[in-house]
């Protein structure tokens, strides 16, 4: 009898292992889903979404644009996302513009889906919802430069070798400028955690710096000669406030989870604080926040008890609301 029970337990354990993150079958499933995810977006008509003419222009003229910024000096060159330009220029040597653009959509979307779905195998369904969240999905539809930077950042973030992780992450501001602020929050949060500052003091410092950054952002952009200064006035946001109040509620839930959670996810909480601190000051604050959004969502899955349930309920309410608003719009609001 004991032997039969032992055999049954082994079978149960074998079944559980087959569904785990180290399972060959799970990796195959994730790979297939990631490829389908990337292929779906890359195969959509190129003229269906906004700003595609601009991206096609990059595939054709990136080398000329790079040389123009290079003529302005080193700082303007670095401030205008030179790696993005070089990626386009390099691919354009081998492929026509349409193929380059589809590749730039396919590869980042596939990599992001692959890395996200491997994080919490037991939360597979929630991870799929995260990938279909409009603020995440649009990085592979209309914000293609940011989508590439997010993929590179996640590769670095989940790389186990510290030196390689640092090098990869450090390249992201040269693909999309929003990562300059994400990296700033990363360095600041790690420094404050290292010297053991409490979460209340960390929150106050990051909030103060965020407000200050919001007040001088336009001046900084013009100072370094970044391209964003040519077509953005960086005026105070005219948003509805929904995003602000939603993430304020989520941050309050994080606070109620306790000091250990805030210490472990100091960087992710810093991203939320940056968003809240600049929401009413910058019209580009959402774009900056979206660069770190996936890490914030992944961290939120580690909430416990009623706090986890509250987060998931709030997320699904926002998820449903955003998609319902988009249902009646051309190209689901991405056109």
C-alpha positions in Angstrom: 0.0 0.0 0.0 2.8 2.4 0.9 4.6 1.6 -2.3 1.4 2.4 -4.3 1.1 5.8 -2.5 4.8 6.5 -3.2 4.3 5.7 -6.9 1.3 8.0 -7.1 3.1 10.8 -5.4 6.0 10.5 -7.9 3.4 10.7 -10.8 1.9 13.8 -9.3 5.3 15.4 -8.8 6.2 14.5 -12.4 3.0 16.1 -13.7 3.7 19.3 -11.7 7.2 19.6 -13.0 6.0 19.3 -16.5 4.0 22.5 -16.0 6.8 24.4 -14.3 9.0 27.2 -15.7 11.8 24.7 -16.3 9.7 22.3 -18.3 10.5 21.8 -21.9 6.8 21.7 -22.7 6.2 25.0 -21.0 9.1 26.6 -22.9 7.7 25.3 -26.1 4.3 26.7 -25.4 5.7 30.1 -24.4 7.9 30.1 -27.6 4.9 29.4 -29.8 2.7 32.1 -28.1 5.5 34.6 -28.3 6.1 34.0 -32.0 2.4 34.3 -32.7 2.2 37.5 -30.7 5.1 39.1 -32.6 4.0 37.7 -36.0 0.4 39.0 -35.5 1.5 42.6 -35.1 4.3 42.5 -37.7 1.9 41.1 -40.4 -0.8 43.8 -40.0 -1.0 46.3 -42.8 1.7 48.9 -42.4 -0.6 51.8 -43.2 -3.2 50.8 -40.6 -1.6 52.7 -37.7 -0.4 56.2 -36.9 3.1 57.4 -37.5 4.1 54.5 -39.8 5.3 57.0 -42.5 7.7 58.4 -40.0 9.1 54.9 -39.2 9.5 54.1 -42.9 11.4 57.3 -43.2 13.8 56.1 -40.5 14.4 52.9 -42.4 15.3 54.8 -45.5 17.2 57.8 -44.1 18.6 56.8 -40.7 22.2 57.1 -41.8 21.6 60.6 -43.1 19.8 61.6 -39.9 22.7 60.1 -37.8 25.2 62.1 -39.8 23.2 65.3 -39.3 23.2 64.9 -35.5 26.8 63.9 -35.6 27.6 67.2 -37.2 25.9 69.0 -34.3 28.3 67.5 -31.7 28.5 64.5 -29.4 25.9 65.6 -26.9 23.1 66.2 -29.5 24.1 62.9 -31.1 23.7 61.0 -27.9 20.5 62.8 -27.0 18.8 61.8 -30.3 18.8 58.0 -29.9 21.7 57.0 -32.1 21.4 53.3 -31.5 17.8 53.4 -32.9 19.2 55.2 -36.0 22.1 52.7 -36.4 19.7 49.7 -36.1 17.6 51.0 -38.9 20.6 52.0 -41.0 22.1 48.6 -40.6 19.0 46.6 -41.5 18.3 48.9 -44.4 21.6 47.7 -46.0 20.1 44.3 -46.4 16.3 44.6 -46.6 13.7 46.9 -48.2 12.0 49.5 -45.8 8.8 47.5 -45.4 10.7 44.4 -44.3 12.9 46.4 -41.9 9.8 47.9 -40.3 8.1 44.5 -39.9 11.3 43.0 -38.4 11.5 45.9 -35.9 7.9 45.1 -34.9 8.3 41.3 -34.8 11.5 40.8 -32.9 10.8 43.1 -29.9 7.2 41.9 -29.5 8.3 38.3 -29.6 11.1 38.8 -27.1 8.9 40.8 -24.7 6.2 38.1 -24.8 8.8 35.4 -24.3 10.5 37.0 -21.3 7.2 38.0 -19.6 5.5 34.6 -19.9 8.6 32.9 -18.4 8.5 35.0 -15.2 5.5 33.5 -13.3 4.4 30.3 -14.9 1.6 29.8 -12.3 0.3 33.2 -13.3 0.2 32.5 -17.0 -3.3 33.9 -17.6 -2.5 37.2 -15.9 0.7 37.5 -17.9 -1.4 37.2 -21.1 -3.6 40.0 -19.9 -0.5 42.1 -19.2 0.7 41.6 -22.8 -2.8 42.6 -24.1 -3.0 45.7 -21.9 -3.3 48.7 -24.3 -0.4 50.6 -22.6 1.8 47.5 -23.2 0.5 46.4 -26.6 0.9 49.8 -28.2 4.7 49.6 -28.0 4.4 47.0 -30.8 1.8 49.0 -32.7 2.5 52.7 -32.7 5.5 53.3 -30.4 7.9 51.0 -32.2 11.1 52.8 -31.0 10.0 52.4 -27.4 9.0 48.8 -28.0 12.6 48.0 -29.2 14.0 49.7 -26.1 11.7 47.9 -23.8 12.8 44.5 -25.3 16.5 45.4 -24.9 15.9 46.6 -21.3 14.1 43.4 -20.3 16.9 41.3 -21.8 19.4 43.2 -19.6 17.1 43.1 -16.6 16.7 39.3 -16.7 20.4 38.6 -17.6 22.1 36.8 -14.7 25.6 38.2 -15.3 25.8 41.6 -13.5 28.4 43.2 -15.8 26.5 42.2 -19.0 23.2 43.3 -17.4 24.7 46.8 -16.8 26.0 47.1 -20.3 22.7 46.1 -21.9 20.6 48.3 -19.8 22.9 51.3 -20.3 22.2 51.2 -24.1 18.5 51.7 -23.8 18.5 55.6 -23.5 20.2 55.6 -26.9 17.3 53.7 -28.4 14.5 55.6 -26.6 15.1 58.7 -24.5 12.5 57.8 -21.8 15.0 55.2 -20.5 17.3 58.0 -19.3 14.7 58.7 -16.6 14.1 55.0 -15.9 17.8 54.4 -15.4 17.9 57.5 -13.2 15.2 56.0 -11.0 17.1 52.7 -11.0 20.4 54.3 -9.8 18.6 56.4 -7.3 16.5 53.6 -5.8 19.4 51.2 -5.6 21.6 53.9 -3.9 18.9 54.7 -1.3 18.3 51.1 -0.6 22.0 50.5 -0.2 22.3 53.2 2.5 19.1 51.7 4.1 16.8 54.7 3.7 13.2 54.0 4.8 10.4 53.8 2.2 8.9 57.0 3.5 12.1 58.9 3.0 12.7 57.3 -0.4 9.2 58.3 -1.5 9.7 61.9 -0.4 13.1 62.2 -2.2 11.9 60.6 -5.5 8.7 62.7 -5.4 10.6 65.9 -4.9 13.1 65.1 -7.7 10.2 64.1 -10.0 8.4 67.4 -9.4 11.7 69.3 -10.0 12.4 67.4 -13.1 8.9 68.1 -14.4 9.4 71.8 -13.9 12.8 72.0 -15.8 12.2 69.2 -18.4 11.6 71.5 -21.3 14.7 73.5 -20.5 16.8 70.3 -20.3 15.5 69.0 -23.7 16.4 72.3 -25.4 19.8 72.4 -23.7 21.0 69.0 -25.1 19.3 69.5 -28.5 17.1 66.5 -28.3 14.7 66.0 -31.3 11.6 66.1 -29.0 12.1 69.8 -28.4 11.3 70.4 -32.1 7.6 69.3 -31.9 6.7 69.1 -28.2 5.9 72.1 -26.0 5.9 69.8 -22.9 3.0 71.8 -21.5 1.1 70.7 -18.4 -0.9 67.6 -19.1 -4.6 67.9 -20.0 -5.3 64.2 -19.0 -8.5 63.1 -17.3 -6.7 62.1 -14.1 -7.8 58.5 -14.4 -4.3 57.2 -14.8 -3.1 59.3 -11.8 -5.8 58.1 -9.5 -5.5 54.4 -10.6 -1.8 54.3 -9.9 -2.1 56.2 -6.7 -4.5 53.5 -5.5 -2.0 50.8 -6.6 0.8 52.6 -4.8 -1.3 52.8 -1.7 -1.8 49.0 -1.9 1.9 48.6 -2.2 2.4 50.7 0.9 0.0 48.5 2.8 2.0 45.4 1.7 4.8 46.6 4.0 8.3 47.7 4.2 9.9 44.5 3.0 7.9 44.6 -0.2 8.8 48.2 -0.8 12.5 47.5 -0.2 12.5 44.5 -2.6 10.7 46.5 -5.3 12.2 49.9 -4.6 13.0 50.4 -8.3 9.4 49.5 -9.4 7.9 51.7 -6.7 10.2 54.5 -7.9 8.7 54.2 -11.4 5.2 54.7 -10.0 6.3 57.7 -7.9 8.0 59.3 -10.9 4.7 58.9 -12.8 2.6 60.4 -10.0 5.1 63.2 -9.4 5.1 64.4 -13.0 1.6 63.5 -14.0 0.2 67.1 -13.7 3.4 68.7 -15.0 4.4 66.8 -18.2 2.4 65.7 -21.2 5.0 62.9 -21.8 4.9 61.4 -18.4 2.8 58.4 -19.5 5.4 57.5 -22.2 8.1 57.5 -19.6 6.0 55.3 -17.3 5.2 52.9 -20.0 8.9 52.1 -20.4 8.8 50.5 -16.9 5.2 49.4 -16.8 5.8 45.7 -17.3 8.1 45.5 -14.4 5.6 47.3 -12.2 2.9 44.8 -13.3 5.1 41.8 -12.7 6.1 43.1 -9.2 2.4 43.5 -8.4 1.8 39.8 -8.9 3.9 39.3 -5.7 1.4 41.1 -3.5 -0.3 38.8 -1.0 -3.7 38.4 0.5 -6.4 40.9 -0.1 -3.8 43.4 -1.5 -3.2 41.0 -4.5 -6.9 40.6 -5.1 -7.4 44.3 -4.9 -4.7 44.9 -7.5 -6.0 42.2 -9.9 -9.6 43.6 -9.6 -8.4 47.1 -10.2 -6.3 46.1 -13.2 -9.1 44.1 -14.8 -11.5 47.0 -14.4 -9.0 49.4 -16.1 -8.2 46.7 -18.8 -11.9 46.3 -19.6 -12.5 50.0 -19.6 -9.7 50.8 -21.9 -10.7 48.2 -24.4 -14.4 49.1 -24.3 -13.5 52.7 -25.1 -11.4 51.5 -28.1 -14.0 49.1 -29.6 -15.8 51.8 -31.6 -12.7 53.5 -32.9 -10.8 52.9 -36.2 -7.9 50.5 -35.6 -9.0 50.2 -32.0 -7.8 53.7 -31.3 -4.3 53.1 -32.6 -5.0 54.5 -36.1 
